[in-house]
Amino acid sequence: MNIIVQKFGGTSTRSRESRSMMYNNIIREINNGNKVVAVVSAMGRYDDPYATDTLLSIVNTKQLTDEEIDRLTSIGETISTLVCKSELATLGYRAATITNSELGIVTDSTFNNATINKVEGKDILEKLKYADIVFCPGFQGHSVHGKITTLGRGGSDLSAVAIGVAIDASEIEIYSDVNGIYTADPRLVPDAIKLDCISYAEMLELAKNGAKVLNHRCVQLAASHNIAIHARSSFEDINGTYVIGDDRIMKENLNQLIISGITGSQNEARITLVKVDATNNSAGSLFEKIAEAGVNVNVFNQALVGAEEWISH
């Protein structure tokens, strides 16, 4: 049994029209003789009715525990599995769904941003014996105590890779609204080049520094198990970019570029403080206040520029 894991985000599950394009990708693999495990995200973005952020907006989160928030935010993915299954079954395809407990993703008890401890694929494999497609909720798992947990932002990518490893999938396809990984953000750099392939290490570096195509944790997991990730478009039936090991890249001589990509962040501010006495732990006091405000500091550089103006002699 050859299995392809396909992950679809909120832009794919959002509407009947976008889901029909998603189904084309699933049906293509079925027609090629493969079984498909589709890992789906919640339907759309705020304020689509069943999107995760929409669900959060209808409650007072300060009155809920982290465990209760995870129960709430996992609902969107569960709805997606049932909607997709019903629509594909109506088209005549043999489809099944997986519940949170059947998913087999066991995590620690860190609600809202859990770490995966182990994954068991037996329930998915059992359903693939009679179904051609099994829909799984992304972004979630459960603790050893049976409590629903969520995996943090980008968690559906991580779900897909974890499931792919557990069921020995031949390939993991991550679908989004872009058709691969580029040397730079094509929305900002029109002549950016789409890569045919990129190494795990290169992709991990890009992901950690702002590239939005893949979650860095899913790249780490794929690298540790040497399983290929194919980043491709939900809306175009063309090859995207393969994320693979260095050995395969060198063997097949696929990547001729010296620099694989450039990335950056648009949501950062640079602040320079002058005439601050560096001898009285002023930096420590400053960062204590920054931490209390929940602000993340990316780079800190302390230099005695112009120090002669204020250091007492």
C-alpha positions in Angstrom: 0.0 0.0 0.0 1.6 3.3 -1.2 0.4 6.2 1.0 0.7 9.9 0.3 0.1 12.3 3.2 -1.3 15.6 2.0 -1.7 18.6 4.3 -4.2 21.4 3.4 -4.4 24.8 5.2 -7.2 27.1 5.8 -7.0 28.7 2.3 -7.7 25.3 0.9 -10.6 24.3 3.2 -12.2 27.7 3.3 -15.0 27.4 0.7 -16.7 24.9 -1.6 -14.7 26.3 -4.5 -11.3 26.0 -2.7 -12.2 22.6 -1.4 -13.1 21.4 -4.9 -9.5 22.3 -6.0 -8.2 20.5 -2.9 -10.2 17.4 -3.9 -8.6 17.5 -7.4 -5.2 16.9 -5.7 -6.5 14.1 -3.7 -8.3 12.4 -6.6 -5.2 12.7 -8.8 -3.2 10.5 -6.3 -6.1 8.0 -6.0 -6.1 7.7 -9.8 -2.4 7.1 -9.6 -3.1 4.1 -7.4 -2.2 5.7 -4.1 -4.0 5.9 -0.8 -4.3 9.4 0.7 -4.2 10.7 4.2 -5.4 14.3 4.2 -4.5 16.4 7.2 -6.7 19.4 7.2 -6.7 22.8 9.0 -9.8 24.7 10.2 -11.8 26.3 7.5 -10.5 29.8 6.6 -9.3 32.7 8.6 -10.9 35.2 10.9 -13.8 35.9 10.6 -14.9 32.8 8.6 -17.4 31.0 10.9 -15.3 28.0 11.8 -11.8 29.4 11.7 -9.7 29.0 14.9 -9.4 32.8 15.5 -13.2 33.1 15.0 -13.8 30.5 17.7 -11.5 32.3 20.1 -13.3 35.6 19.4 -16.7 34.4 20.7 -15.4 33.6 24.2 -13.6 35.5 27.0 -10.4 33.6 26.9 -9.4 35.0 30.3 -12.1 33.0 31.9 -10.9 29.7 30.3 -8.0 27.5 31.3 -5.4 26.6 28.7 -6.8 23.1 28.6 -10.3 24.5 27.8 -8.9 26.8 25.1 -7.3 23.8 23.4 -10.6 22.0 23.5 -12.2 25.0 21.8 -9.5 25.6 19.2 -9.3 22.0 18.1 -13.0 22.1 17.0 -12.3 23.8 13.7 -10.1 21.0 12.4 -12.6 18.4 13.5 -15.3 20.2 11.5 -13.1 20.3 8.5 -12.6 16.5 8.5 -16.3 15.9 8.6 -17.2 18.5 5.9 -14.5 17.1 3.5 -15.5 13.5 4.1 -19.1 14.2 3.4 -18.4 16.1 0.2 -15.9 13.5 -1.2 -18.2 10.6 -0.2 -21.0 12.4 -2.1 -18.8 12.3 -5.2 -18.6 8.5 -4.8 -15.2 8.1 -3.1 -14.5 5.9 -0.2 -13.6 8.3 2.6 -13.2 8.1 6.4 -12.4 10.4 9.3 -10.1 10.1 12.3 -11.0 11.4 15.8 -8.5 13.1 18.1 -8.1 9.9 20.2 -7.6 7.8 17.0 -5.0 10.2 15.6 -2.3 8.6 17.7 -0.4 11.8 18.3 0.6 11.7 22.0 2.1 14.9 23.5 3.2 16.4 26.7 0.7 18.4 28.8 1.9 21.8 27.6 -1.5 23.2 26.4 -1.5 25.6 23.4 2.0 24.6 22.3 2.5 20.9 23.0 5.5 18.8 22.1 4.9 15.4 20.4 6.3 12.5 22.4 5.2 9.6 20.1 2.8 8.9 17.2 1.0 5.6 16.5 -0.6 5.1 13.1 -2.5 1.9 13.6 -6.0 3.4 13.5 -5.2 5.3 10.3 -3.8 2.2 8.7 -6.8 0.2 9.7 -9.2 2.7 8.1 -7.1 2.7 4.9 -7.9 -1.0 4.4 -11.4 0.0 3.3 -11.1 3.7 2.5 -9.1 5.4 -0.2 -8.9 8.7 1.7 -8.7 9.3 5.5 -9.2 12.8 6.8 -7.2 13.7 9.9 -7.5 16.9 12.0 -4.3 18.9 12.0 -2.8 21.0 14.7 -3.8 18.7 17.6 -2.9 15.6 19.7 -3.7 14.4 23.2 -1.7 14.0 26.4 -1.1 10.7 28.1 -4.1 11.6 30.3 -6.4 11.9 27.2 -6.7 15.7 27.3 -6.8 17.4 23.9 -3.7 19.5 23.2 -2.7 21.7 20.3 0.7 22.1 18.7 0.9 25.8 18.2 1.1 27.9 15.1 1.9 25.9 12.0 1.0 22.7 13.9 -0.8 21.1 11.0 2.5 20.9 9.1 4.0 19.1 12.1 0.9 16.8 12.3 1.3 15.8 8.7 5.0 14.9 9.0 4.4 13.1 12.3 1.6 11.0 10.7 3.7 10.4 7.6 6.5 9.0 9.7 4.1 6.8 11.8 2.4 5.2 8.8 5.6 5.0 6.6 4.2 7.3 3.9 6.2 7.5 0.6 5.9 11.3 0.5 4.4 14.2 2.4 2.8 17.0 0.4 2.3 20.4 2.1 -0.2 22.5 0.1 -0.5 26.3 0.4 -1.3 29.3 -1.7 2.2 29.4 -3.2 3.6 26.9 -5.6 6.9 26.1 -3.9 9.9 27.7 -2.1 11.5 30.7 -3.7 14.9 32.3 -3.3 13.0 35.3 -1.8 9.4 36.2 -1.1 7.9 36.5 -4.6 5.4 39.0 -3.4 8.3 41.4 -2.5 10.8 40.2 -5.2 9.0 39.6 -8.5 12.0 37.9 -10.1 12.6 35.5 -7.3 13.4 31.9 -8.5 11.4 28.9 -7.5 13.7 26.1 -6.2 13.2 22.5 -7.5 14.7 21.3 -4.2 16.3 22.5 -1.0 18.1 20.7 1.8 16.6 20.2 5.2 19.3 22.4 6.7 18.7 25.2 4.3 14.9 25.0 4.7 15.3 25.0 8.5 17.4 28.1 8.4 14.9 29.9 6.2 12.0 28.8 8.3 13.6 30.0 11.5 14.3 33.4 10.0 10.9 34.2 8.7 10.0 32.1 5.7 6.3 31.2 6.0 6.0 28.2 3.6 6.9 25.5 6.2 6.9 25.2 9.9 10.5 24.7 11.2 9.4 21.9 13.6 8.0 19.8 10.7 11.3 20.3 8.8 13.3 19.1 11.8 11.1 16.0 12.2 11.3 15.2 8.4 15.1 15.5 8.5 15.4 13.2 11.5 13.5 10.5 9.6 14.8 11.4 6.1 11.3 11.7 4.7 10.7 14.0 1.7 8.4 17.0 1.9 6.9 18.4 -1.3 5.8 22.0 -0.8 3.3 22.8 -3.6 0.3 24.8 -4.5 -3.3 23.9 -3.8 -4.4 25.7 -6.9 -2.0 24.6 -9.6 -1.2 21.1 -10.7 2.5 21.5 -11.0 5.5 20.3 -9.1 6.6 22.5 -6.2 9.8 22.3 -4.2 11.2 19.1 -2.6 12.8 19.4 0.8 15.2 16.5 1.0 18.6 15.4 2.4 22.0 16.6 1.2 22.9 13.2 0.0 20.0 13.1 -2.4 20.7 16.6 -3.6 24.4 15.8 -4.3 23.5 12.5 -6.0 20.9 13.9 -8.3 22.7 17.3 -8.8 19.4 19.1 -8.6 20.4 22.4 -7.0 22.9 24.6 -8.8 22.4 27.8 -6.8 25.1 28.9 -4.4 22.6 30.8 -2.3 19.3 29.0 -1.7 17.2 31.8 -0.4 17.0 35.1 1.4 14.3 35.8 4.0 13.4 38.5 6.5 10.8 39.9 8.8 8.5 42.8 8.1 7.1 43.0 11.7 10.1 44.2 13.7 11.2 47.5 15.0 14.7 48.7 15.7 15.2 50.9 18.8 18.4 52.6 19.7 19.0 54.0 23.2 21.7 56.6 23.7 23.4 58.0 26.8 22.4 54.9 28.9 24.7 54.2 31.8 26.0 50.7 31.1 27.5 50.4 34.6 24.4 50.1 36.7 22.5 47.2 35.1 20.2 49.5 33.2 20.0 46.9 30.4 18.7 44.3 32.9 16.1 46.6 34.2 15.0 47.5 30.6 14.7 43.9 29.5 12.7 43.0 32.6 10.1 45.6 31.6 10.2 44.4 28.0 9.6 40.8 29.2 6.7 41.9 31.4 5.1 43.5 28.3 5.4 40.2 26.4 7.6 41.7 23.7 10.1 39.4 21.9 13.6 40.7 21.4 15.4 39.3 18.4 18.8 40.9 18.6 20.4 43.0 21.3 23.6 44.9 20.7 25.3 46.9 23.5 28.1 49.2 22.4 29.6 52.2 24.1 29.1 54.5 21.2 29.6 58.1 22.2 30.4 57.0 25.7 32.8 59.9 26.3 29.8 62.2 26.4 28.3 60.7 29.6 30.7 58.4 31.4 32.1 60.2 34.4 35.8 60.4 34.8 
